[in-house]
């Protein structure tokens, strides 16, 4: 699995995006609060 797939799967697992890739409000909120941790 390449890095982009890892990030995609992580975002889906955290409910930051839906199965179609649409950004959810939770991601917007966490971005505003600097609370998003992405896999390295």
N, CA, C and O of each residue as an XYZ file, in Angstrom:
160
protein
N       0.861     -1.175      0.000
C       0.000      0.000      0.000
C       0.907      1.238      0.000
O       1.814      1.352      0.824
N       0.653      2.157     -0.928
C       1.484      3.358     -0.957
C       0.962      4.401      0.036
O      -0.090      4.218      0.649
N       1.699      5.477      0.180
C       1.377      6.501      1.189
C      -0.005      7.115      0.977
O      -0.742      7.330      1.939
N      -0.357      7.397     -0.269
C      -1.658      8.025     -0.511
C      -2.802      7.096     -0.119
O      -3.821      7.550      0.402
N      -2.639      5.802     -0.365
C      -3.668      4.836      0.044
C      -3.758      4.765      1.563
O      -4.853      4.648      2.113
N      -2.627      4.835      2.240
C      -2.620      4.808      3.704
C      -3.363      6.016      4.264
O      -4.168      5.884      5.185
N      -3.090      7.191      3.707
C      -3.762      8.409      4.167
C      -5.255      8.307      3.897
O      -6.066      8.634      4.763
N      -5.626      7.852      2.694
C      -7.038      7.705      2.312
C      -7.765      6.781      3.293
O      -8.833      7.126      3.798
N      -7.190      5.619      3.559
C      -7.808      4.651      4.466
C      -7.892      5.200      5.886
O      -8.879      4.965      6.583
N      -6.870      5.926      6.317
C      -6.877      6.518      7.650
C      -7.984      7.565      7.766
O      -8.691      7.611      8.772
N      -8.135      8.396      6.752
C      -9.193      9.410      6.765
C     -10.575      8.764      6.810
O     -11.461      9.248      7.514
N     -10.765      7.679      6.066
C     -12.054      6.967      6.098
C     -12.281      6.328      7.463
O     -13.392      6.380      7.990
N     -11.247      5.729      8.039
C     -11.378      5.062      9.335
C     -11.752      6.048     10.442
O     -12.452      5.694     11.391
N     -11.283      7.277     10.312
C     -11.585      8.311     11.312
C     -12.876      9.064     10.996
O     -13.228     10.020     11.687
N     -13.577      8.628      9.951
C     -14.814      9.278      9.495
C     -14.591     10.729      9.086
O     -15.495     11.555      9.213
N     -13.386     11.047      8.591
C     -13.088     12.374      8.075
C     -13.594     12.523      6.651
O     -13.911     13.630      6.217
N     -13.674     11.419      5.921
C     -14.234     11.413      4.571
C     -15.187     10.229      4.458
O     -15.050      9.238      5.175
N     -16.153     10.343      3.549
C     -17.056      9.216      3.337
C     -16.481      8.290      2.270
O     -15.378      8.524      1.775
N     -17.210      7.254      1.918
C     -16.710      6.255      0.967
C     -16.495      6.832     -0.432
O     -15.763      6.258     -1.238
N     -17.132      7.963     -0.716
C     -16.962      8.620     -2.016
C     -15.858      9.675     -1.987
O     -15.533     10.267     -3.016
N     -15.284      9.911     -0.808
C     -14.206     10.887     -0.681
C     -14.663     12.276     -0.275
O     -13.867     13.215     -0.267
N     -15.941     12.415      0.062
C     -16.455     13.721      0.464
C     -16.004     14.042      1.888
O     -16.151     13.226      2.799
N     -15.455     15.242      2.063
C     -14.979     15.669      3.376
C     -16.166     15.849      4.314
O     -17.191     16.418      3.938
N     -16.013     15.359      5.534
C     -17.058     15.446      6.539
C     -16.773     16.605      7.501
O     -15.641     17.079      7.595
N     -17.805     17.052      8.206
C     -17.662     18.171      9.136
C     -16.628     17.892     10.221
O     -15.953     18.814     10.680
N     -16.493     16.646     10.634
C     -15.522     16.294     11.664
C     -14.108     16.685     11.239
O     -13.338     17.194     12.054
N     -13.762     16.455      9.983
C     -12.435     16.840      9.492
C     -12.283     18.354      9.512
O     -11.247     18.865      9.936
N     -13.283     19.063      9.067
C     -13.214     20.533      9.079
C     -12.985     21.048     10.499
O     -12.153     21.927     10.723
N     -13.726     20.497     11.446
C     -13.598     20.911     12.842
C     -12.210     20.604     13.385
O     -11.575     21.461     14.000
N     -11.743     19.384     13.157
C     -10.429     18.998     13.667
C      -9.311     19.797     13.005
O      -8.313     20.102     13.659
N      -9.449     20.142     11.735
C      -8.448     20.989     11.069
C      -8.393     22.375     11.708
O      -7.310     22.914     11.936
N      -9.549     22.945     11.994
C      -9.593     24.266     12.634
C      -8.930     24.237     14.005
O      -8.310     25.214     14.424
N      -9.065     23.108     14.700
C      -8.516     22.970     16.052
C      -7.117     22.363     16.070
O      -6.584     22.062     17.138
N      -6.520     22.182     14.889
C      -5.179     21.576     14.769
C      -5.100     20.221     15.473
O      -4.145     19.947     16.199
N      -6.103     19.385     15.256
C      -6.182     18.087     15.924
C      -6.115     16.908     14.955
O      -6.520     15.800     15.304
N      -5.614     17.133     13.757
C      -5.532     16.061     12.765
C      -4.129     15.472     12.774
O      -3.147     16.187     12.570
N      -4.038     14.166     13.010
C      -2.768     13.452     12.935
C      -2.851     12.476     11.775
O      -3.720     11.604     11.747
N      -1.947     12.626     10.822
C      -1.918     11.733      9.668
C      -0.828     10.690      9.848
O       0.180     10.952     10.504
N      -1.023      9.506      9.271
C       0.021      8.480      9.372
C       1.273      8.915      8.619
O       1.201      9.635      7.623
N       2.411      8.465      9.112
C       3.677      8.842      8.461
C       4.140      7.807      7.492
O       5.186      7.972      6.864
